[in-house]
Amino acid sequence: MSDRHDPTARPHRPRVALALQGGGAHGAYGWGVIERLLDENIELVGVSGASAGAINGAAVVSGYMTQGAVGAKAALERLWGNVADASPLAPLDVGALGGPFFEPWLRKSLDIAKLSSRYVAPFLPGVRDMSALRRAVEESIDLDLLARQAQLPFYVAATHIASGSARLFTGQNVTLDALMASACLPELFAAVEIEGEEYWDGGFTANPALEPMLSEAIGATDLVIVQITPFTVEDVGGSVGDVMRRVSDISFNACLRRDLRALSEIQDVARAEPSRDPRMQAIARVNLHLLSPPPELAGRSGTSKVDTRWSVLQDLRALGQTQAGQWLEENRDMLGHASSFHGLAEDMLRR
């Protein structure tokens, strides 16, 4: 029996599957986290993503299949550089203007624009155009290669509007349209149509999808969930924008809470009562890790999720690198050997 399927074997390198949460421009924080994880001596064996997590995942998979970790990191930097270049806020980057009064003014303006978009954008088709993001992704990622990713399984979550259920795109179904569907926030963009069916952001129903990363075929020793939106915050705030942001956060985290609770319970049963079912065996032996965001990310204004200026993205990237580095200092030795998730599952998810 190979190490891949022997739960008692000690792998030479942890076989890591990544599950990447979405979060708009805060996906640049995820960029930094992924970069730091790829600096470690790990083997990437699968990726699942929703919304910005799916966009990050597409860059990681396409780059990793050609040049390993180096290629994945280069693809991520190319992607976010193109996102920044396409940003309507690029001329307003703090590097160009500076000044202590500019940033608060810009954040207030973005608050107003974001609030207005919820009520105005649905009636203005031109405002709901995803062409800038579509172009940035198309210029950054080898989509033909992505559709042939048999070497590195990749799953993209989107929400089927009519049924309200998640659809997972994989293999040849991972197209540019599928990636746009996964990142399609309905208050900002028109629904994405694929094969006559309409889709919205995958974060509503699978943020991100965990189940595919637990399959025997992938053979992961560890599942690392890169969380962008925190479960809890210290101060919600009292403005309309603050309340709307927290409502959105709760909505987008609901499915992750549910899936983590269910997965923890299934693993407890599978480990206590070993099964001959290979699917249950695969689930039982995967080590779970939740790499949660720091308070600094949760404390940013809700409008920072739509602020794609290069200086802002670089700050988020650095924050992700730092947070991942701190997490690795505490949990590096657990990769390939044990879960780091137990206490969090009980202490936080069941409050």
Protein Blocks (a to p, Z undefined) as FASTA:
>chain_A
ZZklmmkbccfbdcdddddddehjmlmmmmmmmmmmmmpccddfbdcdehjlmmmmmmmm
mmmmmnommlmmmmmmmmmmmmmmmpmklmmgfklngpjklmmmmmmmmmmmmmmmmmmm
mmmmklmpcklmmmmmmmmpcfklmmmmmmlgcddddddfklopacddehjllcfklmmm
mmmcfklpccddeehiacddfklmoccdfklmmpmklopabdcdddfbdfbdfblbjafk
lmmmmmmmmmmmmmmmmmmmmmmmmmmmmmmmccfblklmmmmmpccddddddfklmmpc
fklmmmccfklmmmmmmmmmmmmmmmmmmmmmmgopaccklmmmmmmmmZZ
